[in-house]
Amino acid sequence: MKTPQEYVAGLYCRISSDDGFTDKESNSITTQKQILTRYCNEHGYRVGEIYADDGYTGTNFERPDFKRMLDDIYN
């Protein structure tokens, strides 16, 4: 008998003041975490880890939690 496969998601959130967002509430890290967690719960994914880089630009990959997420994926 085949057992169902469990999917584990790593959630990545980021916001930067240089993104030009003016509505901080709808684009906040907290809101992103809530939206992503709800999506995972509704679609059968287990949240393994939440990574967040608040205040880091998206123009490069020099973001601590982004790097930590990649390390976790490779490991």
Secondary structure as the mmCIF struct_conf table of DSSP 4:
data_model
#
loop_
_struct_conf.conf_type_id
_struct_conf.id
_struct_conf.beg_label_comp_id
_struct_conf.beg_label_asym_id
_struct_conf.beg_label_seq_id
_struct_conf.end_label_comp_id
_struct_conf.end_label_asym_id
_struct_conf.end_label_seq_id
HELX_LH_PP_P HELX_LH_PP_P1 LYS A 2 GLU A 6
STRN STRN1 TYR A 7 ILE A 15
HELX_RH_3T_P HELX_RH_3T_P1 SER A 17 ASP A 19
TURN_TY1_P TURN_TY1_P1 LYS A 24 ASN A 27
BEND BEND1 SER A 28 SER A 28
HELX_RH_AL_P HELX_RH_AL_P1 ILE A 29 GLU A 42
TURN_TY1_P TURN_TY1_P2 HIS A 43 GLY A 44
STRN STRN2 TYR A 45 ASP A 54
TURN_TY1_P TURN_TY1_P3 GLY A 55 GLY A 55
BEND BEND2 GLY A 58 PHE A 61
HELX_RH_AL_P HELX_RH_AL_P2 PRO A 64 TYR A 74
#
